[in-house]
Amino acid sequence: MKARLPWEIWLALKYLLSPKRERFTGIITILALIGVVLSVASLTVVNGVITGFKEIITEKILSLNPHLSISFYSPQEGKKILQTIEQSIPKKEIKSLQLISVEQGLIIKSGNPVGIILKAVDLKEYAKEKGFKYFNMEKFSKEDKYLPVIVGARLRDKLGIAQGETLSYLTLEGFYTPFGFFPKVSTLKVVGFFETGLYDYDLNLVFTSFEIFTYKKNPQNFSFEIKLKDPFKSNEYKKILLKNFGLSYFILDWQEWNKNLFSALKLEKLGLFVVLSLMVAVSLFTILSAMIMLVSEKSLDIAILRALGATSKSILKIFFLAGFILSLTGVILGLCLGVLTGLLLSKYPVIKLPGEVYPVEYMPISLKIFDLVIISLVTILISLLSSLYPAKKASLMHPAEILRKE
């Protein structure tokens, strides 16, 4: 035996698809459907763009910054700190561990000063990081006269720096004379360039070799930079380190450094989701209007069905299903259109972004199953609510009053 649709579903589909409907009601229904499709597609694509930006920024931050940083001021303490790190964090959880030194100062060229952070690191290891678009450097040695540095693309463009050029470098170090304090001026030699796509990094961050930096200077501060295999365990290991170190050392994790940035991205995503959900709701209100018009158009049919024995519950079910099927069709088509658009834009990036503002050249899109499920649930919930009122109105109509009016 062939399975048959319940008569309420069959009649709901007939009302929606019947070519004999009034032209104006049919046009309104089609426009309402298109509105839902475009609203849901917009919500899907915008949500994917925000998620894409968050992933790109997180990747850059995790690549270019340590997950945990332990600062200290005496090189003699290094062995003790290293032993405590090894006792506190399992070796299998550590991706890399590096001793670095950081110094702030001013680079001056042709009278133009720019504040920088000079970071002394293992350059060969840093050059492997995924966060760099490129990291190029020429050969140098400890015996070179000047301290070799690798500068960012934005700083290079701002000051017009060329490969092999020397730059004046001022720090807080200096000496007092009868005429006041005179800062110490040293010379840096540019041996390479890098670019991350993050504006502040490319303008204000300068790298040098830790080995040569400690050989030529007498650093006043050091840090152990730890990168974990799971960056999101940083806060957990920070608590363990604080317990073992006490208040002797200053420890920071990457989530603290970038707390404001990720809070802003989360809030932006939530705000856009709410705004676009309201846009979907407006589109579904158009479907509600179309269903109210359908109820008015089919009032005689309702009277006949009631006269033939159909209950008010059956009438409610017919028009509720009609509205819900129409809304659900719009939601499904909208999701399909949004996902297809997202996949096409991720595979064939055509929307170019200004490099001085964004860390990527083209608009990133990342579609997550969880986000698509949330969008589906929210839009379906709004669909259920928008279908209920016209269905309830139809179920409360009295056949005698309808026939008297006819």
N, C-alpha and C positions, 0 to 999 in steps of 0.2 A: 504493500500500500504506500502511496505517495504521501509524504508529510505535507500537511496543509498549514498555512499561516493562520493564526487566530484572526477572526474576522475584524477585530478592532485595528490590528496592524495593517491588514489588507485595505481597509477603508481609509486609514490615515495616509497610506501611500497613494491611494487613488485620488484623494483630495489634493495632495501635493503635486502629483504628476498629471492630473487631468488637463487635457488641452481645451476643455470647455469652460475653464474658469474665466472670470471677468479679466479683461486685458490689464486694467490698472492694478488689480490685486496681484496678478502674475508678475508684472514689472517690479512692483514693490518687493515681492518675495525674492526675485532674482538679485535686485540691488542689495537687499539685506544679506543674502548669501555671499555676494562678492565682498561686502563690507567686513563680514566675519573672517573670510579667507585672508584678506589683506591685513586685517588687524592681528590675527594669530601669526601670520608669516612675519610681520614686522616685529612682534614680540619675540619670536624665535631667533631672528637674525640679530637684533640688538642685544639680546641676552648672550648670544654666541660671541659677539664682538667684545663685550665687557669681560667675559670669561677669557677670551683670547688675550686681551691686554693684560689681565691679571697674571696669566700663565707666563707671558713673555717677560713681564717686569720681575716676577718671582724668580724665573730662570736667570735673569741678568744679576739680580741681587745675590742669589745663592752662589753664583759662579764667581762674582767679583768681590764678595765680602766673606769673611770667616763666619762660621756658624757659632763659634765661641771665641772670645778674645780675652786673654789674661794679661793685664798690664803690670809691669814692675820697673824699678828704677836702678837696680844694681845687677850687673851681669853675673856676679857671684851667686845670685839667687836662682839662676837658670836651672842648675842641676836638681835642686830641691823641688822646684815647681814641676819639672819634667817627671820626676819620680811620682809626685802626687797625681799628676794627670794620668800616668800609666796605671796607678792603683785605682783611680776613680772611674775611668772609662775603659771598657774592654777594647783590646787592640783591634778586634774584628769590626768594631763600630766606627773606628777612625779611618777616614779616607785620606787625610793628609794632616801633617803637623809641621808648622814652620815658625822659626824665630825671625821676627821682623823689627824694624825700628821706624818711627815716624817723626817727621820734623815739619814745622810750619815756617813759611817764609814768603819772600816776594821775589818774583822774577822781573827783571827790568830790561827792556829793549827799546832803544830810541826814545827814552824818557817815559815809556808806557809801563807802569807797574801792574802786575797781576798777582793776587794772592794764590799760593799753591800749597798743597800738602805733598811733601816729598816722602815717598814710601820706599824704604830699602827692603828688598825681598830677594828671593831666589828667582831670577828672571827667567831661567829655562823652564821652571815649573809653572810660573805665571803665564808664560806664552802658550801653554797647552789648554788654558781655560776656555770653555765654550762661550763665555760671555763676550769675548772680543771678536769684533768683525775682522780685525787683523791686528797683529802684534809683530812688527818688523824691527830688527836691530842689526847693526853691523858689529864686527868683532872689536873687542876692546880688551885691555889688560890692566892689571893692578898698577903697573909702572907708568901708565899714562899720566900726563901732567894734571889734567882736569877730571873732575868727577863726571862719569858718563851717565846720561839720563835718557829716558824714553818719555816723550811728551804726548799729550792727547791731540787729536785732530782739531778740536775747537781752539785750543791754545795756539797751535801751529797757524791756523787760519787767521786768528785775531792779531797775532804779533808778526806774522809773515816769517816764520822760522824755517830755515833750510837745514837739510842734513849736514852734520859736521860743524854747524855754527856754534859759537860760544855765547853764553848768556851770563849776565851779572845776577848774583843771588844774594839776597840779604836775609839774615836771620836775627833772632833776638839776642844772639851772642854778640859781644862787642867789648868795648873798654871805655872807661870814664877818663875824661881829660878836664883841664880847667875850663874848657869851653862847653862841657856837657858830655853826654853819652854819644859815642859813635858806633853804629852797628858794624858788625864784621861783614865784609863783602868777599864772597868767593866766586869762582867761575865754574860754570857747568858746560859740558860739551854734549850737544844733541847727537845721539848715536842711533836714534830710531823713533818711530811713531806708532801709536795704537789708536783704535777707535772702538768704543763700546756701543754707541748709539744713545747713551744717557748723557745729557747735556752737561751736568755738573761734573761728572767724572772726566769727560773729555776736555773740559776747560781747566779744572783745578787740581787734577791728580797727575803727579809725575813720579815715574818709577826709576829706581837706581839699584845697582847690585849691593846686596847686604854685605858681602865680603869686602868690597872696595870701600863702601861707606864707612864701615867700622875701622878699616885700615887708615883712611885719610882723615877721619873725624873722631871725636870722642863722644858718642851718643849718650844722651841723658835719660832716655827711656826706651824700653823694650816691650815687646808683646809676643806671646805665643798664640798663633792663629790656628784654630782647630777646625777642620771640615769633617762633618760626620756623614756616614753613608745614608742616614735618615735625618735630614735637617730639622724635622719637627720634634726630635727628641732633645733639642738643644736646651730647653728650659728644664727638663728632667735632670740632665747631667750638670747643668749650672747649679742646681740645688745641692747635688752631691759634692761638687767642687767647693762651694761656699761652706758646706759643713766641714770639709776636710781642711780648708785654708783658714777658715774663720774670717776676720775682717782685714787680714793682712794685705790682700790684693784686690784689685778692681776687675770684676768679671762682667762682661756684657754678652748677650746672645743676639743673633740677627733679628729675631722677632721684636725685641725691644727697640733696636735701631730704627726699624721700619714700621713701627706700630701705627703711626699716624697715616702713613701711605696706604697700608692695607685696610685700615678702618674707613678711609675715604673711598677706596675702590668698592668695598662692601656696601657702604651707604649709597654710593652712586648706582650700583647694580640694583639694590632694593628699590631706590627711588624710581628708576626707569621701569622696573618691573611693575610697580604700582601704577604709574602713569599709563603705561601701555595696556595694563589690565583694565583700567578705566576706559581706554579706547575700545577694547574688546567688548566691555559692558555696553558702551554706547551702540556698537554695531548689533549686539544682541537685543537691545531695546527696539531696534528697527525690525528685527524678526518678531518681537512681541507685538509691534504695531501690525505687521503683516498677518499674524495669527488672529489678532482681534478682527481684522477685516475679513479673514477667512470664516471666522465664527459668524459674523453678520451675514456673509454671503450664503452660508450653509444653514441658516436658521430654519428654513422650511424642511431641510433634510433631517435636522435635529428633531423637529416636531413629529415627522413621519416615523423616525426610529423609535421615539418614545411611545408613540401610539401603537407601534408593533411589538412593544414589550421591552425595549432596551432600557436598562437602568441608568440612573444619573451617573453611576460609577463607570459604566461602559462609555458614556458620552465623554466623561472627563478623560478616560484612557485614550480615546480616539484622538482628541485634539492635543492632549499632552504629548502623545507619541508623534503626532504631526510636527509640532513645534520642536520636540527634542531631536527627531530625525533630521530636520532641516538645520538645526544648530550644530549637531554632531557632524553632519556632512561638511559644514563650513569649517569646523575645528580640524577635522582630518585633512581636508584639502589645504588648509592654511599651514598645518604642520608639515605636510609634504612639500609645499611650495617653499616654506622657510628653510627646511633641511636641504632641499635641492639647491636653493640660492646660496646657503652657507657652504655646501660642498663645492659648488662651482667657484665661489670667491676664494676659497682656501686653496683650490687646485690651480685656478687661473687668476692670480691677484692682479686686479686692474685699478683698484682705488689706491693711488699713491699718496703717502703722507709726508709732510715736511720733516726732514731729518733733524732740524734743530729743535723740534718740539717732542717728537716721538722716538722711542728706541727701535722702531722697525720702519722699513721703507714702505711696506704695504699693510693695509688693514688686516690684522689677524682675526681669525674666527675659529672658535673651538666649541663644538656642539657636544654637550654632555648628556648622557641618558637620563641622569637624575633631573637635570634642568628641564628636559623635554617632558618628563613625567609630571613635574610640578606644573608646567604650563598647561598640560593636558587636563590635569585635575582641576585647576583653577577655572579654565574656560568651560569645562563640562559642568562644574558646579554652577557657574553663572548661567549656562544653558538651561539647566534644570529649573532654576528660579524664574528665568524669563518665560519658560513654557507653561509654568503652573497657573499663572493668572488667567490667560485666555481660556485654558481648559476648564478651570473652575467656573468661569463665567458661563461657558457653554453648558456645563452640567446643571446649573441652577435655572436655566431657561425652562419655562412652563409651556408645554405643547399647545394648550388651549389659547394662551395669550398670543403665541406666534401665529396660529391659524386665524385668530380673530383679526390680527393686523393684516394678514395676507388677504 
